[in-house]
Amino acid sequence: MPRIYKRRPLLSNEEGVKRLAKRLTRTLKKKIDAIYVKKILRDPDKPHKDLYGLLVDNKIYLGKRKHQKTKTPLVMTLIHELIHEAFPSMPEKIVLNTERKLYRCLAETEKLRLKKYINIFKAQIPTHEIKHTPPR
């Protein structure tokens, strides 16, 4: 039975930010198998729509073109997808608010550490594998 998300402020203070960042790092290390950065990431259900990110089968797909157009950092989308993995029953609106608040509160060193995870995962897989599309 899925865990029901209880509405309590995750980022109410500095301790809450540290606790959430630690939980997302743990989720990244234990649950995520791969991070794929694709030039163009399309929605499997609506092929004409570009996506920022997608979480499928413990794999995170990040769309580079969408990030370049809107100048949104890849790390912000990584945080978003990790929140989805850590809190599966959390509504999208709360995920978006939590993502924005956490990104603003994180120190530059923590943002760089998350960015390194993207590069580490990219280095672990052959480049020809990055080109495959997410499953439907």
C-alpha distance (Angstrom), angle and dihedral (degrees) to the residues before:
residue distance angle dihedral
M1 . . .
P2 3.83 . .
R3 3.76 117.9 .
I4 3.78 112.3 -107.3
Y5 3.78 114.7 -127.4
K6 3.79 111.3 -119.5
R7 3.79 114.8 -146.5
R8 3.78 104.1 -119.8
P9 3.77 126.6 133.8
L10 3.81 108.2 -92.3
L11 3.78 95.1 -172.6
S12 3.79 101.6 36.6
N13 3.81 93.5 130.1
E14 3.80 143.1 -2.7
E15 3.80 91.1 -82.3
G16 3.81 89.7 55.3
V17 3.81 90.6 52.6
K18 3.82 91.4 51.3
R19 3.81 91.8 46.6
L20 3.82 92.9 50.2
A21 3.82 92.9 45.2
K22 3.81 89.8 51.1
R23 3.80 91.5 49.3
L24 3.81 92.2 49.9
T25 3.82 90.9 48.6
R26 3.82 89.5 50.8
T27 3.82 89.8 48.9
L28 3.81 90.1 50.6
K29 3.81 93.0 50.5
K30 3.81 98.5 42.7
K31 3.81 107.6 30.0
I32 3.81 108.6 27.6
D33 3.82 114.8 83.5
A34 3.80 98.9 -176.8
I35 3.78 145.1 -5.0
Y36 3.79 115.9 -143.9
V37 3.79 120.9 -165.6
K38 3.79 107.8 -159.5
K39 3.79 125.5 -171.7
I40 3.81 90.7 -133.4
L41 3.80 120.5 17.5
R42 3.79 114.7 -165.8
D43 3.78 128.4 -165.7
P44 3.84 107.3 -107.8
D45 3.82 90.4 -140.8
K46 3.83 96.5 42.8
P47 3.83 107.7 31.0
H48 3.83 93.7 -172.2
K49 3.84 91.9 60.7
D50 3.82 122.0 89.0
L51 3.80 117.7 -142.6
Y52 3.78 134.3 -153.2
G53 3.79 93.1 -147.4
L54 3.78 144.9 -17.9
L55 3.81 133.3 -158.9
V56 3.81 114.1 -152.2
D57 3.83 128.6 158.7
N58 3.83 94.4 -14.8
K59 3.80 90.5 -52.1
I60 3.79 124.1 114.3
Y61 3.80 119.4 -147.5
L62 3.82 118.2 -163.8
G63 3.82 122.1 -165.2
K64 3.79 111.5 -138.3
R65 3.83 98.2 -169.4
K66 3.81 94.4 54.1
H67 3.82 90.1 50.2
Q68 3.80 92.6 49.7
K69 3.82 92.2 50.3
T70 3.81 94.6 51.6
K71 3.83 96.9 29.1
T72 3.80 90.3 -126.9
P73 3.83 113.9 155.0
L74 3.82 117.3 -113.9
V75 3.81 88.0 -132.1
M76 3.81 90.5 63.5
T77 3.80 91.1 56.4
L78 3.81 90.6 44.7
I79 3.82 88.2 55.1
H80 3.82 89.5 48.9
E81 3.81 93.3 52.5
L82 3.81 92.1 44.6
I83 3.81 90.0 53.6
H84 3.82 88.1 53.5
E85 3.81 90.1 51.7
A86 3.82 94.8 44.9
F87 3.82 94.8 43.6
P88 3.83 107.3 28.3
S89 3.80 96.1 173.2
M90 3.82 95.8 48.7
P91 3.83 112.3 118.2
E92 3.82 116.9 -113.8
K93 3.80 93.9 -116.5
I94 3.82 91.5 57.5
V95 3.82 91.0 44.3
L96 3.82 89.8 55.2
N97 3.81 93.2 48.3
T98 3.82 92.4 45.9
E99 3.82 91.2 48.1
R100 3.81 92.9 52.6
K101 3.81 94.1 45.1
L102 3.79 93.5 46.7
Y103 3.81 93.0 47.5
R104 3.81 90.8 52.4
C105 3.82 92.2 47.3
L106 3.81 97.5 46.6
A107 3.77 117.7 100.1
E108 3.81 118.3 -121.2
T109 3.83 89.9 -109.7
E110 3.81 91.0 57.6
K111 3.82 91.1 47.7
L112 3.81 89.5 50.9
R113 3.80 90.4 49.9
L114 3.82 90.4 54.3
K115 3.81 89.8 46.9
K116 3.81 88.9 53.3
Y117 3.81 89.2 55.2
I118 3.80 88.8 57.9
N119 3.82 89.9 51.4
I120 3.83 93.3 44.4
F121 3.79 92.0 52.9
K122 3.81 90.4 45.9
A123 3.81 90.1 51.8
Q124 3.82 93.2 50.7
I125 3.79 95.5 59.8
P126 3.79 128.9 59.8
T127 3.80 114.3 -105.3
H128 3.80 93.5 -120.6
E129 3.82 88.7 62.2
I130 3.80 92.6 58.8
K131 3.79 90.8 66.3
H132 3.81 95.8 66.4
T133 3.79 116.9 104.8
P134 3.81 124.3 -120.9
P135 3.81 116.0 -93.6
R136 3.79 118.3 -101.1
